[in-house]
Amino acid sequence: MVCVIHLTVIQQNWLNLHTAGLVVVDSGRLLLAYSNNKKAWYLPGGKIDSLENSREALIREIEEELSLIIAPDELTYLCPITAPAYGEKLNIMMRQDCYTYPLKGQVVQANNEIGAVKYFSYQEYLQEPILVPGVLMVYEQLTDRAML
């Protein structure tokens, strides 16, 4: 297994990338979305636009990426994640607000730049050729909270 993590190689300040991510767990597995652009599995979600808060951004991104309408009152804040932003230029630090959501039988469908959606156990995710640091941190949070 090869784990690639981008580290700064020049003297330059880190830039923050504010994002929101959806955490859906079913039968001990985490729902991840495959980014066609970055060729890796990520939490569904994305960048927070100006004049948006993380909850609003997540609702918008999930509708765009997974054709799913989120019920705002069923989103529960889980934790913040801070990690080097995989697939971005060097010196970008992702700061992601993670929210849990119960799908309750709702269907998710890959849309736009998302090529597929799939549930992964932690061990299954570790077999992937690219391990995204932020996703690994979410697995750690879920394990610590006995949610997996």
DSSP file (Angstrom, degrees, kcal/mol; ACC not computed):
  #  RESIDUE AA STRUCTURE BP1 BP2  ACC     N-H-->O    O-->H-N    N-H-->O    O-->H-N    TCO  KAPPA ALPHA  PHI   PSI    X-CA   Y-CA   Z-CA
    1    1 A M              0   0    0      0, 0.0     2,-0.5     0, 0.0   126,-0.1   0.000 360.0 360.0 360.0 136.9    0.0    0.0    0.0
    2    2 A V        -     0   0    0    127,-0.2     2,-0.6   126,-0.1   129,-0.3  -0.950 360.0-165.2-113.0 126.2    1.3    3.5   -0.9
    3    3 A C        -     0   0    0     -2,-0.5     2,-0.6   127,-0.1   127,-0.1  -0.955   6.2-163.8-111.8 120.3    0.2    6.5    1.1
    4    4 A V        +     0   0    0     -2,-0.6     2,-0.4   127,-0.2   127,-0.1  -0.913  11.1 174.9-108.6 123.2    0.8    9.8   -0.5
    5    5 A I        -     0   0    0     -2,-0.6     2,-0.5   127,-0.1    80,-0.0  -0.996  26.7-133.1-126.4 128.1    0.7   13.0    1.7
    6    6 A H        -     0   0    0     -2,-0.4     2,-0.3    78,-0.1    85,-0.1  -0.688  27.5-175.5 -82.3 125.2    1.7   16.4    0.3
    7    7 A L        -     0   0    0     -2,-0.5     2,-0.1    83,-0.1    83,-0.1  -0.889  34.9 -93.4-118.2 151.9    4.0   18.3    2.5
    8    8 A T        +     0   0    0     -2,-0.3     3,-0.1     1,-0.1     6,-0.0  -0.386  37.8 176.2 -63.5 136.5    5.3   21.8    2.1
    9    9 A V        +     0   0    0     -2,-0.1     2,-0.3     1,-0.0    -1,-0.1   0.363  62.5  54.0-122.3   0.4    8.6   21.9    0.3
   10   10 A I  S    S-     0   0    0      2,-0.1     2,-1.2     0, 0.0    -1,-0.0  -0.924  95.2 -97.1-131.0 158.5    9.0   25.7    0.0
   11   11 A Q  S    S+     0   0    0     -2,-0.3     2,-0.3    -3,-0.1    -2,-0.0  -0.633  74.2 126.4 -77.5 100.2    9.0   28.4    2.6
   12   12 A Q        -     0   0    0     -2,-1.2    -2,-0.1     0, 0.0     2,-0.1  -0.987  61.4-102.3-155.8 145.6    5.4   29.6    2.2
   13   13 A N        -     0   0    0     -2,-0.3     2,-0.3     1,-0.1    -2,-0.0  -0.379  39.7-111.1 -69.7 149.4    2.4   30.1    4.5
   14   14 A W        -     0   0    0     -2,-0.1     2,-0.4    78,-0.1    78,-0.2  -0.597  27.1-143.9 -78.8 142.1   -0.3   27.6    4.5
   15   15 A L  E     -a   92   0A   0     76,-3.3    78,-3.4    -2,-0.3     2,-0.4  -0.847  14.7-124.9-104.3 144.5   -3.7   28.6    3.1
   16   16 A N  E     -a   93   0A   0     -2,-0.4     2,-0.5    76,-0.2    78,-0.2  -0.728  15.8-164.0 -92.5 138.3   -7.0   27.5    4.7
   17   17 A L  E     -a   94   0A   0     76,-2.8    78,-2.9    -2,-0.4     2,-0.5  -0.961  13.9-151.5-119.1 108.6   -9.6   25.7    2.6
   18   18 A H  E     +a   95   0A   0     -2,-0.5    30,-2.5    76,-0.2     2,-0.3  -0.709  27.9 159.0 -88.7 125.2  -12.9   25.7    4.5
   19   19 A T  E     -aB  96  47A   0     76,-2.4    78,-2.2    -2,-0.5     2,-0.4  -0.831  32.6-136.7-137.1 171.8  -15.2   22.7    3.6
   20   20 A A  E     -aB  97  46A   0     26,-2.3    26,-1.8    -2,-0.3     2,-0.4  -0.997  19.4-162.7-133.8 139.7  -18.1   20.7    5.0
   21   21 A G  E     -aB  98  45A   0     76,-2.5    78,-2.5    -2,-0.4     2,-0.5  -0.951  14.6-133.3-129.4 146.0  -18.4   16.9    4.9
   22   22 A L  E     -a   99   0A   0     22,-3.0     2,-0.6    -2,-0.4    78,-0.2  -0.827  15.5-161.1 -98.1 128.5  -21.2   14.4    5.3
   23   23 A V  E     +a  100   0A   0     76,-3.3    78,-1.5    -2,-0.5     2,-0.5  -0.938  15.6 170.0-113.1 111.3  -20.7   11.5    7.5
   24   24 A V        -     0   0    0     -2,-0.6     7,-2.5     7,-0.3     2,-0.4  -0.987   9.7-171.1-122.4 121.9  -23.2    8.6    7.0
   25   25 A V  E     +D   30   0B   0     -2,-0.5     2,-0.4     5,-0.2     5,-0.2  -0.944   7.8 173.4-115.8 132.9  -22.5    5.3    8.7
   26   26 A D  E >  S-D   29   0B   0      3,-2.5     3,-1.2    -2,-0.4    -2,-0.0  -0.972  70.8 -16.0-140.3 123.4  -24.4    2.1    8.0
   27   27 A S  T 3  S-     0   0    0     -2,-0.4     3,-0.1     1,-0.3   121,-0.1   0.870 129.3 -49.4  52.4  43.2  -23.5   -1.3    9.4
   28   28 A G  T 3  S+     0   0    0    119,-0.3     2,-0.4     1,-0.2    94,-0.4   0.646 116.3 112.5  76.2  14.8  -20.1   -0.2   10.5
   29   29 A R  E <   -D   26   0B   0     -3,-1.2    -3,-2.5    92,-0.1     2,-0.4  -0.932  59.8-134.3-124.7 147.4  -19.2    1.3    7.1
   30   30 A L  E     -DE  25 120B   0     90,-3.0    90,-2.3    -2,-0.4     2,-0.4  -0.827  20.8-124.2-101.6 133.5  -18.7    4.9    6.1
   31   31 A L  E     + E   0 119B   0     -7,-2.5    -7,-0.3    -2,-0.4     2,-0.3  -0.636  35.8 179.9 -76.5 125.1  -20.2    6.4    2.9
   32   32 A L  E     - E   0 118B   0     86,-2.8    86,-2.3    -2,-0.4     2,-0.4  -0.922  19.9-140.5-127.1 155.0  -17.6    7.8    0.6
   33   33 A A  E     -FE  42 117B   0      9,-3.3     9,-2.9    -2,-0.3     2,-0.6  -0.934  16.7-130.7-116.2 136.1  -17.8    9.5   -2.8
   34   34 A Y  E     -FE  41 116B   0     82,-2.9    81,-2.8    -2,-0.4     2,-0.7  -0.769  17.3-145.1 -89.9 119.2  -15.3    9.0   -5.6
   35   35 A S  E  >> -FE  40 114B   0      5,-2.8     4,-1.8    -2,-0.6     5,-0.8  -0.743   6.7-162.1 -84.8 116.3  -14.0   12.2   -7.1
   36   36 A N  T  45S+     0   0    0     77,-3.0    -1,-0.2    -2,-0.7    78,-0.1   0.830  91.8  53.7 -63.7 -31.2  -13.4   11.8  -10.8
   37   37 A N  T  45S+     0   0    0     76,-0.5    -1,-0.2     1,-0.2    77,-0.1   0.892 121.1  27.0 -70.9 -40.4  -11.2   14.9  -10.7
   38   38 A K  T  45S-     0   0    0      2,-0.2    -2,-0.2    48,-0.0    -1,-0.2   0.475  96.3-132.0-106.1  -4.5   -8.9   13.8   -7.9
   39   39 A K  T  <5 +     0   0    0     -4,-1.8     2,-0.3     1,-0.2    -3,-0.2   0.885  69.8 100.3  56.9  44.0   -9.1   10.0   -8.4
   40   40 A A  E   <S-F   35   0B   0     -5,-0.8    -5,-2.8    -7,-0.1     2,-0.5  -0.972  76.1-102.5-152.0 163.3   -9.7    9.3   -4.7
   41   41 A W  E     +F   34   0B   0     89,-0.4    91,-0.3    -2,-0.3     2,-0.3  -0.795  46.0 168.0 -92.9 129.3  -12.5    8.5   -2.2
   42   42 A Y  E     -F   33   0B   0     -9,-2.9    -9,-3.3    -2,-0.5     3,-0.0  -0.804  43.8 -85.8-129.7 167.6  -13.7   11.4    0.0
   43   43 A L        -     0   0    0     -2,-0.3   -11,-0.2   -11,-0.2   -20,-0.1  -0.605  58.2-103.2 -66.3 139.4  -16.5   12.4    2.3
   44   44 A P  S    S+     0   0    0      0, 0.0   -22,-3.0     0, 0.0     2,-0.3  -0.414  85.6  67.5 -60.6 144.9  -19.3   13.8    0.3
   45   45 A G  E     -B   21   0A   0    -24,-0.2     2,-0.3    16,-0.2   -24,-0.2  -0.951  56.8-159.9 140.0-159.1  -19.4   17.5    0.5
   46   46 A G  E     -B   20   0A   0    -26,-1.8   -26,-2.3    -2,-0.3    15,-0.1  -0.987  35.0 -13.3 172.5-162.1  -17.2   20.4   -0.6
   47   47 A K  E     -B   19   0A   0     -2,-0.3     2,-0.6   -28,-0.2   -28,-0.3  -0.286  53.0-124.4 -71.0 146.1  -16.1   23.9   -0.3
   48   48 A I        -     0   0    0    -30,-2.5   -30,-0.2     4,-0.0     2,-0.1  -0.818  27.2-143.4 -90.9 121.6  -17.9   26.6    1.6
   49   49 A D    >   -     0   0    0     -2,-0.6     3,-1.6     4,-0.2     8,-0.1  -0.377  33.2 -81.7 -78.9 161.5  -18.8   29.6   -0.6
   50   50 A S  T 3  S+     0   0    0      1,-0.3    -1,-0.1    -2,-0.1     3,-0.1  -0.339 118.6  24.9 -61.4 147.9  -18.7   33.2    0.7
   51   51 A L  T 3  S+     0   0    0      1,-0.3     2,-0.3    -3,-0.1    -1,-0.3   0.551 105.2 105.1  70.0  11.6  -21.9   34.2    2.5
   52   52 A E    <   -     0   0    0     -3,-1.6    -1,-0.3     4,-0.0     2,-0.2  -0.891  60.8-143.8-114.8 149.0  -22.5   30.5    3.4
   53   53 A N     >  -     0   0    0     -2,-0.3     4,-2.4    -3,-0.1     5,-0.2  -0.605  38.2 -98.8 -97.5 173.7  -22.1   28.6    6.7
   54   54 A S  H  > S+     0   0    0      1,-0.2     4,-2.3    -2,-0.2     5,-0.2   0.855 122.3  52.3 -64.8 -35.0  -20.9   25.0    6.7
   55   55 A R  H  > S+     0   0    0      2,-0.2     4,-2.2     1,-0.2    -1,-0.2   0.932 111.5  46.3 -65.4 -45.7  -24.4   23.6    7.1
   56   56 A E  H  > S+     0   0    0      1,-0.2     4,-2.1     2,-0.2    -2,-0.2   0.908 112.9  50.3 -63.0 -42.0  -25.7   25.6    4.1
   57   57 A A  H  X S+     0   0    0     -4,-2.4     4,-3.0     1,-0.2     5,-0.2   0.910 109.6  50.8 -62.9 -42.3  -22.7   24.6    2.0
   58   58 A L  H  X S+     0   0    0     -4,-2.3     4,-2.6     1,-0.2     5,-0.3   0.921 109.2  50.1 -63.6 -44.0  -23.1   20.9    2.9
   59   59 A I  H  X S+     0   0    0     -4,-2.2     4,-1.6     2,-0.2    11,-0.3   0.923 114.7  44.9 -59.7 -44.4  -26.8   20.9    1.9
   60   60 A R  H  X S+     0   0    0     -4,-2.1     4,-2.1     2,-0.2    -2,-0.2   0.941 114.4  47.7 -64.9 -48.6  -26.0   22.6   -1.4
   61   61 A E  H  X S+     0   0    0     -4,-3.0     4,-3.2     1,-0.2     5,-0.3   0.885 110.1  51.8 -62.4 -40.4  -23.0   20.3   -2.2
   62   62 A I  H  X S+     0   0    0     -4,-2.6     4,-2.5    -5,-0.2     6,-1.1   0.880 109.3  50.0 -67.8 -37.1  -24.9   17.1   -1.3
   63   63 A E  H  X S+     0   0    0     -4,-1.6     4,-1.0    -5,-0.3    -1,-0.2   0.921 116.0  43.4 -64.4 -41.6  -27.7   18.1   -3.7
   64   64 A E  H  < S+     0   0    0     -4,-2.1    -2,-0.2     2,-0.1    -1,-0.2   0.911 124.6  33.0 -68.3 -43.4  -25.2   18.8   -6.4
   65   65 A E  H  < S+     0   0    0     -4,-3.2    46,-1.8    -5,-0.2    -3,-0.2   0.841 134.5  20.3 -86.0 -35.7  -23.0   15.7   -5.9
   66   66 A L  H  < S-     0   0    0     -4,-2.5    43,-2.2    -5,-0.3    -3,-0.2   0.318  91.7-122.5-121.5   6.8  -25.5   13.0   -4.7
   67   67 A S     <  +     0   0    0     -4,-1.0     2,-0.4    -5,-0.3    -4,-0.2   0.872  67.8 138.7  51.3  40.2  -28.9   14.3   -5.9
   68   68 A L        -     0   0    0     -6,-1.1     2,-0.7    -9,-0.1    -1,-0.2  -0.962  51.2-143.8-121.7 129.5  -30.0   14.1   -2.3
   69   69 A I        -     0   0    0     -2,-0.4     2,-0.3    -3,-0.1    -9,-0.1  -0.835  22.8-147.4 -92.2 116.2  -32.2   16.7   -0.5
   70   70 A I        -     0   0    0     -2,-0.7     3,-0.1   -11,-0.3    33,-0.0  -0.661  10.0-132.3 -86.0 134.9  -30.9   17.0    3.1
   71   71 A A    >   -     0   0    0     -2,-0.3     3,-2.4     1,-0.2     4,-0.4  -0.800  18.5-149.3 -82.4 109.4  -33.4   17.8    5.9
   72   72 A P  G >  S+     0   0    0      0, 0.0     3,-1.3     0, 0.0    -1,-0.2   0.817  92.5  58.2 -54.0 -36.3  -31.5   20.5    7.7
   73   73 A D  G 3  S+     0   0    0      1,-0.2    -2,-0.0    -3,-0.1    -3,-0.0   0.583 102.0  56.5 -73.3  -7.6  -33.0   19.6   11.1
   74   74 A E  G <  S+     0   0    0     -3,-2.4     2,-0.4     2,-0.0    -1,-0.2   0.427  81.9 102.1-102.1  -0.7  -31.5   16.1   10.8
   75   75 A L    <   -     0   0    0     -3,-1.3     2,-0.5    -4,-0.4    26,-0.2  -0.696  55.1-166.2 -79.9 132.1  -27.9   17.2   10.3
   76   76 A T  E     -C  100   0A   0     24,-2.2    24,-3.2    -2,-0.4     2,-0.2  -0.983  22.5-120.7-123.8 126.3  -25.9   16.8   13.5
   77   77 A Y  E     +C   99   0A   0     -2,-0.5    22,-0.3    22,-0.2    20,-0.0  -0.447  34.1 173.5 -64.6 130.4  -22.5   18.4   13.9
   78   78 A L  E     -     0   0A   0     20,-3.2    21,-0.2     1,-0.3    -1,-0.2   0.844  49.0 -52.2-102.8 -58.4  -19.9   15.7   14.6
   79   79 A C  E     -C   98   0A   0     19,-1.1    19,-3.0     2,-0.0    -1,-0.3  -0.983  45.1 -98.1-172.5 164.0  -16.4   17.3   14.6
   80   80 A P  E     -C   97   0A   0      0, 0.0     2,-0.4     0, 0.0    17,-0.2  -0.781  31.7-158.9 -93.9 148.5  -13.9   19.5   12.8
   81   81 A I  E     -C   96   0A   0     15,-2.6    15,-3.1    -2,-0.3     2,-0.5  -0.992   6.5-171.0-125.5 134.5  -11.2   17.9   10.8
   82   82 A T  E     +C   95   0A   0     -2,-0.4    13,-0.2    13,-0.2    11,-0.0  -0.987  26.1 135.5-127.5 122.2   -7.9   19.6    9.9
   83   83 A A  E     -C   94   0A   0     11,-2.0    11,-2.8    -2,-0.5    -2,-0.1  -0.984  61.6 -75.5-157.3 157.7   -5.6   17.9    7.4
   84   84 A P  E     -C   93   0A   0      0, 0.0     2,-0.9     0, 0.0    50,-0.3  -0.397  57.8-111.3 -56.4 136.5   -3.5   18.7    4.3
   85   85 A A    >   -     0   0    0      7,-2.7     3,-1.5     4,-0.2     7,-0.2  -0.622  31.1-141.4 -79.1 105.4   -5.9   19.0    1.4
   86   86 A Y  T 3  S+     0   0    0     -2,-0.9     3,-0.1     1,-0.2   -46,-0.1  -0.426  83.2  19.5 -66.3 136.8   -5.2   16.0   -0.9
   87   87 A G  T 3  S+     0   0    0      1,-0.3    -1,-0.2    -2,-0.1     2,-0.2   0.458 105.4 100.6  85.1   0.1   -5.4   16.8   -4.6
   88   88 A E  S <  S-     0   0    0     -3,-1.5    -1,-0.3     1,-0.2     3,-0.1  -0.582  84.8 -75.5-106.9 174.0   -4.9   20.6   -4.1
   89   89 A K    >   -     0   0    0     -2,-0.2     3,-0.7     1,-0.1    -1,-0.2  -0.188  65.0 -80.6 -61.1 161.5   -1.7   22.6   -4.5
   90   90 A L  T 3  S+     0   0    0      1,-0.2    -1,-0.1    -3,-0.1     3,-0.1  -0.226 112.3  33.9 -59.8 156.1    0.9   22.4   -1.8
   91   91 A N  T 3  S+     0   0    0      1,-0.2   -76,-3.3    -3,-0.1     2,-0.5   0.730  81.9 129.4  70.1  26.1    0.4   24.4    1.4
   92   92 A I  E <   -a   15   0A   0     -3,-0.7    -7,-2.7   -78,-0.2     2,-0.6  -0.960  40.8-161.3-113.0 123.6   -3.4   24.1    1.5
   93   93 A M  E     -aC  16  84A   0    -78,-3.4   -76,-2.8    -2,-0.5     2,-0.4  -0.904  12.0-140.5-105.9 120.3   -4.8   23.0    4.8
   94   94 A M  E     -aC  17  83A   0    -11,-2.8   -11,-2.0    -2,-0.6     2,-0.6  -0.652  13.9-169.8 -79.8 129.7   -8.4   21.6    4.7
   95   95 A R  E     -aC  18  82A   0    -78,-2.9   -76,-2.4    -2,-0.4     2,-0.5  -0.947  16.3-175.4-119.9 106.8  -10.6   22.7    7.6
   96   96 A Q  E     -aC  19  81A   0    -15,-3.1   -15,-2.6    -2,-0.6     2,-0.6  -0.895  24.3-149.2-116.5 128.9  -13.7   20.6    7.4
   97   97 A D  E     -aC  20  80A   0    -78,-2.2   -76,-2.5    -2,-0.5     2,-0.4  -0.848  25.1-152.8 -88.0 121.7  -16.9   20.7    9.5
   98   98 A C  E     -aC  21  79A   0    -19,-3.0   -20,-3.2    -2,-0.6   -19,-1.1  -0.831  12.9-173.1-103.8 135.3  -18.3   17.2    9.6
   99   99 A Y  E     -aC  22  77A   0    -78,-2.5   -76,-3.3    -2,-0.4     2,-0.3  -0.966  16.4-136.9-125.6 139.8  -22.0   16.5   10.1
  100  100 A T  E     -aC  23  76A   0    -24,-3.2   -24,-2.2    -2,-0.4   -76,-0.2  -0.650  22.4-177.1 -90.4 155.0  -23.8   13.2   10.6
  101  101 A Y        -     0   0    0    -78,-1.5     2,-0.7    -2,-0.3   -76,-0.2  -0.965  24.8-133.5-152.8 132.5  -27.0   12.4    8.7
  102  102 A P        -     0   0    0      0, 0.0   -78,-0.1     0, 0.0     4,-0.1  -0.794  12.6-161.1 -88.5 116.6  -29.4    9.5    8.9
  103  103 A L    >   -     0   0    0     -2,-0.7     3,-2.0     2,-0.1   -79,-0.0   0.842  10.4-163.3 -66.8 -32.6  -30.3    8.5    5.3
  104  104 A K  T 3  S-     0   0    0      1,-0.3     3,-0.1     2,-0.0    -1,-0.1   0.885  74.5 -44.8  50.2  45.4  -33.4    6.5    6.4
  105  105 A G  T 3  S+     0   0    0      1,-0.3    -1,-0.3     0, 0.0    -2,-0.1   0.418  97.7 148.1  83.2  -2.5  -33.6    4.7    3.1
  106  106 A Q    <   -     0   0    0     -3,-2.0     2,-0.4     1,-0.1    -1,-0.3  -0.393  46.8-123.1 -64.2 144.1  -33.0    7.7    0.9
  107  107 A V        -     0   0    0     -3,-0.1     2,-0.4   -40,-0.1    -1,-0.1  -0.741  19.2-155.5 -93.9 135.1  -31.2    6.9   -2.3
  108  108 A V        -     0   0    0     -2,-0.4     2,-0.4   -40,-0.1   -41,-0.2  -0.892   9.5-170.5-108.2 142.5  -27.9    8.6   -3.2
  109  109 A Q        -     0   0    0    -43,-2.2     5,-0.1    -2,-0.4     7,-0.1  -0.993  27.0-114.7-136.8 126.5  -26.8    8.9   -6.8
  110  110 A A        +     0   0    0     -2,-0.4     2,-0.3     5,-0.1   -44,-0.2  -0.326  44.2 171.7 -60.1 138.0  -23.4   10.0   -8.0
  111  111 A N    >   -     0   0    0    -46,-1.8     3,-2.1     5,-0.1     5,-0.1  -0.959  42.3  -5.7-147.2 159.0  -23.7   13.3  -10.0
  112  112 A N  T 3  S-     0   0    0     -2,-0.3   -47,-0.1     1,-0.3    -2,-0.0  -0.311 132.9  -3.8  55.6-123.7  -21.4   15.9  -11.6
  113  113 A E  T 3  S+     0   0    0     -2,-0.1   -77,-3.0   -78,-0.1     2,-0.6   0.491 111.6 100.8 -80.8  -0.7  -17.7   15.2  -10.7
  114  114 A I  E <   -E   35   0B   0     -3,-2.1   -79,-0.2   -79,-0.2     3,-0.1  -0.753  48.6-175.5 -88.1 122.3  -18.6   12.3   -8.4
  115  115 A G  E     -     0   0B   0    -81,-2.8     2,-0.3    -2,-0.6    -1,-0.1   0.742  63.5 -12.4 -88.7 -26.2  -18.1    8.9  -10.2
  116  116 A A  E     -E   34   0B   0    -82,-0.6   -82,-2.9    -5,-0.1     2,-0.4  -0.982  52.0-139.7-166.0 160.4  -19.5    6.6   -7.6
  117  117 A V  E     +E   33   0B   0     -2,-0.3     2,-0.3   -84,-0.2   -84,-0.2  -0.986  29.7 163.0-129.1 144.9  -20.6    6.3   -4.0
  118  118 A K  E     -E   32   0B   0    -86,-2.3   -86,-2.8    -2,-0.4     2,-0.4  -0.989  36.4-117.8-160.3 147.0  -19.8    3.3   -1.8
  119  119 A Y  E     -E   31   0B   0     -2,-0.3     2,-0.4   -88,-0.2   -88,-0.2  -0.760  33.4-170.3 -88.8 137.3  -19.7    2.2    1.8
  120  120 A F  E     -E   30   0B   0    -90,-2.3   -90,-3.0    -2,-0.4     2,-0.1  -0.988  18.8-142.3-128.4 134.6  -16.3    1.2    3.2
  121  121 A S     >  -     0   0    0     -2,-0.4     4,-2.4   -92,-0.3     5,-0.2  -0.464  40.9-104.8 -74.5 167.2  -15.2   -0.4    6.5
  122  122 A Y  H  > S+     0   0    0    -94,-0.4     4,-2.1     1,-0.2    -1,-0.1   0.927 123.3  50.2 -61.2 -44.2  -12.0    1.0    7.8
  123  123 A Q  H  > S+     0   0    0      1,-0.2     4,-0.5     2,-0.2    -1,-0.2   0.881 110.2  50.1 -64.2 -38.1  -10.1   -2.1    6.7
  124  124 A E  H >4 S+     0   0    0      1,-0.2     3,-1.1     2,-0.2     4,-0.3   0.909 109.3  51.6 -65.3 -41.3  -11.6   -1.9    3.2
  125  125 A Y  H >< S+     0   0    0     -4,-2.4     3,-2.0     1,-0.3    -2,-0.2   0.890 101.0  61.7 -63.0 -37.9  -10.6    1.8    2.9
  126  126 A L  H 3< S+     0   0    0     -4,-2.1    -1,-0.3     1,-0.3    -2,-0.2   0.688  96.0  62.1 -62.3 -17.1   -7.1    0.9    3.9
  127  127 A Q  T << S+     0   0    0     -3,-1.1    -1,-0.3    -4,-0.5    -2,-0.2   0.558  80.6 106.9 -84.3  -8.6   -6.8   -1.2    0.7
  128  128 A E  S <  S-     0   0    0     -3,-2.0  -126,-0.1    -4,-0.3     3,-0.0  -0.384  76.8-127.1 -70.4 148.8   -7.4    1.7   -1.6
  129  129 A P  S    S+     0   0    0      0, 0.0     2,-0.5     0, 0.0  -127,-0.2   0.781  97.5  44.5 -68.8 -25.5   -4.4    3.0   -3.5
  130  130 A I        -     0   0    0   -127,-0.1     2,-0.6   -91,-0.1   -89,-0.4  -0.980  69.5-164.9-123.0 123.6   -4.9    6.6   -2.3
  131  131 A L        -     0   0    0     -2,-0.5  -127,-0.2  -129,-0.3    -5,-0.0  -0.934  14.1-144.9-108.3 117.4   -5.7    7.3    1.3
  132  132 A V    >>  -     0   0    0     -2,-0.6     4,-2.0   -91,-0.3     3,-0.6  -0.700   9.6-139.2 -84.1 123.8   -6.9   10.8    2.0
  133  133 A P  H 3> S+     0   0    0      0, 0.0     4,-1.8     0, 0.0    -1,-0.1   0.864 100.7  52.5 -52.9 -42.2   -5.7   12.2    5.3
  134  134 A G  H 3> S+     0   0    0    -50,-0.3     4,-1.7     1,-0.2     5,-0.1   0.869 107.8  51.2 -63.7 -36.9   -9.0   13.8    6.2
  135  135 A V  H <> S+     0   0    0     -3,-0.6     4,-2.3     2,-0.2    -1,-0.2   0.910 107.8  52.6 -66.5 -41.6  -10.9   10.6    5.6
  136  136 A L  H  X S+     0   0    0     -4,-2.0     4,-1.9     1,-0.2    -1,-0.2   0.887 108.0  52.2 -59.5 -38.2   -8.5    8.7    7.9
  137  137 A M  H  X S+     0   0    0     -4,-1.8     4,-2.3    -5,-0.2    -1,-0.2   0.862 106.9  52.4 -67.3 -35.4   -9.2   11.3   10.6
  138  138 A V  H  X S+     0   0    0     -4,-1.7     4,-2.8     2,-0.2     5,-0.2   0.924 107.2  51.8 -66.7 -43.5  -12.9   10.8   10.3
  139  139 A Y  H  X S+     0   0    0     -4,-2.3     4,-2.4     1,-0.2    -2,-0.2   0.913 109.8  50.8 -56.9 -41.3  -12.5    7.0   10.7
  140  140 A E  H  X S+     0   0    0     -4,-1.9     4,-2.7     2,-0.2    -2,-0.2   0.923 110.6  48.1 -62.6 -44.5  -10.5    7.8   13.9
  141  141 A Q  H  X S+     0   0    0     -4,-2.3     4,-1.7     1,-0.2    -2,-0.2   0.922 112.5  48.6 -60.9 -44.8  -13.2   10.1   15.2
  142  142 A L  H  <>S+     0   0    0     -4,-2.8     5,-3.2     2,-0.2     6,-0.7   0.883 112.5  48.3 -65.1 -38.4  -15.9    7.5   14.5
  143  143 A T  H ><5S+     0   0    0     -4,-2.4     3,-1.7    -5,-0.2    -2,-0.2   0.932 110.2  51.3 -66.1 -46.2  -13.9    4.8   16.2
  144  144 A D  H 3<5S+     0   0    0     -4,-2.7    -1,-0.2     1,-0.3    -2,-0.2   0.818 112.9  46.2 -60.3 -31.2  -13.2    7.0   19.2
  145  145 A R  T 3<5S-     0   0    0     -4,-1.7    -1,-0.3    -5,-0.2    -2,-0.2   0.305 112.8-119.2 -95.2   8.9  -16.9    7.7   19.5
  146  146 A A  T < 5S+     0   0    0     -3,-1.7    -3,-0.2    -5,-0.1    -2,-0.1   0.861  75.3 129.9  55.3  40.0  -17.9    4.0   19.1
  147  147 A M      <       0   0    0     -5,-3.2  -119,-0.3    -6,-0.1    -4,-0.2   0.468 360.0 360.0-100.1  -4.7  -19.9    4.9   15.9
  148  148 A L              0   0    0     -6,-0.7    -1,-0.1    -5,-0.1    -5,-0.1   0.353 360.0 360.0-110.7 360.0  -18.2    2.2   13.7
